[in-house]
Amino acid sequence: MLARIRNSLNLLYNMGWRYSQFRIKHEILRRTGLLKKRFPVAPHYKQYITLEDWKKNNGRFFFSSKEALSFERKPSKSIKERFINLQAGRFLFFNSIEFDLGADYNWVTNPDTGFSYDTQKHWTEIADYSKEAGDIKYVWEKSRFSYLFDIIRYDYHFNEDCAEFVFSEILSWIKANPINCGPNYRCSQETSLRVLNWTFALHYYRNSSFLTDEIFNEIQFAVYWQLHHVYQNIDFSRIAVRNNHAITETLTLYLTGLLFPAFLGSALWKEKGKKWFEQEVAYQIYEDGTFLQFSMNYHRVVVQLLTWGIVLAAKNNESFNQTVYERAVKSIQFLRTCMVDENGFLPNYGANDGALFFKLNDDDYRDYRPSLGALAKSLKMDLDLPETEDELWYGLDSKPTNKWIPYVGIHSFDKGGYYIFRESDTLTFIRCGNHKDRPSQADNLHLDVWYKGQNVLCDAGSYKYNTDPETIKYFFGSASHNTVMIEDYDQMEKGARFIWFGWTQAKESQFYETADSYCFTGSIVAFKQVGKGIVHARQVIKKKGNPVWFIKDSIINKPAGSRMKQLWHLPLSHLPVQWTITEEPGAIEKQKKEGYVSNKYGRKEVSEMVIFATKEDHIFTEIEIKG
C-alpha cells in the first residue's frame, strides 16, 4: 500500500497536475458514458462536398494528379514484388514481418493472435491492451493505409493503372469499420494517418475514371467523420499523450482546411490545428533539435510530418511561425550528426514501433537519408546526401543553397542529453540526459558504437509493446542497453504500460578533446528504488583514429554486498571485439550469454551479450575492435 501511494505521488510529481487532472476527468467521462456521446454512431449521410467542387476548390497538393508527374520512371523488382504480394493479401507489418491476410481480410483481426474485435462496440469500450487480443498495433497497421504508397509507386513506375484496386481497398475498410466503432477508431493518430494517406491517393487518381461521384461520396463522408473524431478527441493527445501523436493530429486538422475546405467546421479545424501544431513543435522539439520522446524513430516520424506541413503550407502561400522552421533545421542537424554515413542508419535508440508513415522509396527501413533529405530540401539545406524519390513526389526540385555537413569531432546536444564523437570510420553515441518529459526506456548512459558502418555495440530495440512481462522488462529496461545495472534492478522502477517511476536525471556531463582522444564524463542519479543517493558515473575515452574505447563505470553509494553489472550487446554478425578488464584477478566475473536484438518491431533475433559483474564499486574496461 505504501509503495502504491509513493508511486502515485511520484507519477503526479513527474507528469504534473494538468496531466493528472485530465486523466481523472477523462476516465470519469469514459466510465459514465459521457465521453461516448461526443462520438456518434451511424450519423445520417450528408454530402459535404461533391467531386466536382472538390476538384475545383481544394488546396494545392504536392502534385495535381498523376498526369502532372514527370520524373523518370524506374520500374524495379522490389516495387513489383511488393505490389504482387499486396494483391495476393500478403502484407508486410512494421516494415518487418509478413502475414498472409488473404483476399478478404476483415480489417479487425490480429494476425499475430487470431483475435477479432467486435465492430459493434463503441471505440471507448475497446481496450488498447489485452492478453487475449494481443498487440492492437497489428490491427492498426494495415488500417493506417501507408501501403497505398507501394501500390501508387507501382502504378507510376510500371505505368499500370491501379485506381480500381486502391479505391476497392478504401471502400472495403469503410464498409468493415462503422463510424466510431471498433479498434480502428481507438487511436486518433491512426485515424489522422489514414486520412492523409487516402488524401494522397485521391490527388494521385484525381482524373481517374474509377473515381466516380458515388465512390467519392462514400470517401468524403468517411473522411469528414474521422476528422470530426480527431478534433473531438484532440485534448487526449495534447495533454495525456503529448508526443508524436499530438503533432500528427494537429497537423492533420490544419491540412484539412487546405485540402477539404468545404467541410463543415474545416475552417475552425484549420485555425486551431495550425496553432496547436506550432505549440506542439515548440514544446516537443527542444532548442538543440532533440525530441522529447528520446527515440530516433519517433523523431523521424516528426521529420516526415514537418515535411508535409512545410511543403503544403508553402504551396498554398501560407507559413508557420518561425519556431517551426528553426526546430526543423535543428532536428535535421541532430539526426544527421547521429547518422552513419555508410548506410544512413542511426542508433536503434529509444522506442521503435516500426513506424514509417510515408515510404516513397526502396531504401531500407533503418535508412534515414530519404526522410532527412526531403525535409532538408524543403528548407533549402544541402546535407550532401544522394537525391531520393521522396523529394520527387513532394515536388522538391529546386537546388538547395545552404550546405551543412557534421564535422569530425565532438558534438554536444545538452538539452536532450546526447554526445557524439564522429570520425571517418567510427561513430560513438552516448546518452546522458535529464527528463522533464517521461522516458519510455531505462537507458540513460547507454553507449552505442559503430565501426565502418556496422553497429558493433548496439541498442537491443523495442520488439513489442504488448507481450509477456519478462520480455517487456528486457527490451524496455536497462538489461537491453549498454549501460550498468545493480543486480537485476533497472535504473528506474517499472510501472504499468509506458510508465516509469523515479526518473533518472543527469547530475554531470563534461566533454573535451586532447591531442589523441575524445573524452566524455557524465553521471546520473538512478536506482532510487534500490537506495538513496545512488549515482552512476561513466567515463568514455575514444582514441583518435583507432577503434579503441576506454570505459570506466562507477556506482556511488552502492548498497553493501550488491553487484554492479556492466552490460554489452553485440549482434551475432559483429566484428571481433577484444575486451581488457583492468582489475585484480577474481574481482570481475565475466559472463557470455544469449541476448536478443530487435532491429525492427515485432521481430526478435538472438544476439551475444557480454556481462562484467563485480561487488566493487567500479569497472574499467578497454574495448578494441579487430578487423
C-alpha positions, 0 to 999 in steps of 0.5 A: 500500500505504501509503495502504491501511494509513493508511486502515485505521488511520484507519477503526479510529481513527474507528469504534473497536475494538468496531466493528472487532472485530465486523466481523472476527468477523462476516465470519469467521462469514459466510465459514465458514458459521457465521453461516448456521446461526443462520438456518434454512431451511424450519423445520417449521410450528408454530402459535404462536398461533391467531386466536382467542387472538390476538384475545383476548390481544394488546396494545392497538393504536392502534385495535381494528379498523376498526369502532372508527374514527370520524373523518370520512371524506374520500374524495379523488382522490389516495387513489383514484388511488393505490389504482387504480394499486396494483391495476393493479401500478403502484407508486410507489418512494421516494415518487418514481418509478413502475414498472409491476410488473404483476399478478404481480410476483415480489417479487425483481426490480429494476425499475430493472435487470431483475435477479432474485435467486435465492430459493434462496440463503441471505440471507448469500450475497446481496450488498447491492451489485452492478453487475449487480443494481443498487440492492437498495433497489428490491427492498426497497421494495415488500417493506417493505409501507408501501403497505398504508397507501394501500390501508387509507386507501382502504378507510376513506375510500371505505368499500370493503372491501379485506381480500381484496386486502391479505391476497392481497398478504401471502400472495403475498410469503410464498409468493415469499420462503422463510424466510431466503432471498433479498434480502428477508431481507438487511436486518433493518430491512426485515424489522422494517418489514414486520412492523409494517406487516402488524401494522397491517393485521391490527388494521385487518381484525381482524373481517374475514371474509377473515381466516380461521384458515388465512390467519392461520396462514400470517401468524403463522408468517411473522411469528414467523420474521422476528422470530426473524431480527431478534433473531438478527441484532440485534448487526449493527445495534447495533454495525456499523450503529448508526443508524436501523436499530438503533432500528427493530429494537429497537423492533420486538422490544419491540412484539412482546411487546405485540402477539404475546405468545404467541410463543415467546421474545416475552417475552425479545424484549420485555425486551431490545428495550425496553432496547436501544431506550432505549440506542439513543435515548440514544446516537443522539439527542444532548442538543440533539435532533440525530441522529447520522446528520446527515440530516433524513430519517433523523431523521424516520424516528426521529420516526415510530418514537418515535411508535409506541413512545410511543403503544403503550407508553402504551396498554398502561400501560407507559413508557420511561425518561425519556431517551426522552421528553426526546430526543423533545421535543428532536428535535421542537424541532430539526426544527421550528426547521429547518422552513419554515413555508410548506410544512413542508419542511426542508433536503434535508440529509444522506442521503435514501433516500426513506424514509417508513415510515408515510404516513397522509396526502396531504401531500407527501413533503418535508412534515414537519408530519404526522410532527412533529405526531403525535409532538408530540401524543403528548407533549402539545406544541402546535407550532401546526401544522394537525391531520393524519390521522396523529394520527387513526389513532394515536388522538391526540385529546386537546388538547395543553397545552404550546405551543412555537413557534421564535422569530425569531432565532438558534438554536444546536444545538452538539452536532450542529453546526447554526445557524439564523437564522429570520425571517418570510420567510427561513430560513438553515441552516448546518452546522458540526459535529464527528463522533464518529459517521461522516458519510455526506456531505462537507458540513460548512459547507454553507449552505442558504437559503430565501426565502418558502418556496422553497429558493433555495440548496439541498442537491443530495440523495442520488439513489442509493446504488448507481450509477456512481462519478462520480455517487456522488462528486457527490451524496455529496461536497462538489461537491453542497453549498454549501460550498468545495472545493480543486480537485476534492478533497472535504473528506474522502477517499472510501472504499468504500460509506458510508465516509469517511476523515479526518473533518472536525471543527469547530475554531470556531463563534461566533454573535451578533446586532447591531442589523441582522444575524445573524452566524455564524463557524465553521471546520473542519479538512478536506482532510487528504488534500490537506495538513496543517493545512488549515482552512476558515473561513466567515463568514455575515452575514444582514441583518435583514429583507432577503434579503441574505447576506454570505459570506466563505470562507477556506482556511488553509494552502492548498497553493501554486498550488491553487484554492479553489472556492466552490460554489452550487446553485440549482434551475432554478425559483429566484428571481433571485439577484444575486451581488457578488464583492468582489475585484480584477478577474481574481482570481475566475473565475466559472463557470455550469454544469449541476448536478443536484438530487435532491429525492427518491431515485432521481430526478435533475433538472438544476439551475444551479450557480454556481462562484467559483474563485480561487488566493487564499486567500479569497472574499467574496461578497454574495448578494441575492435579487430578487423 
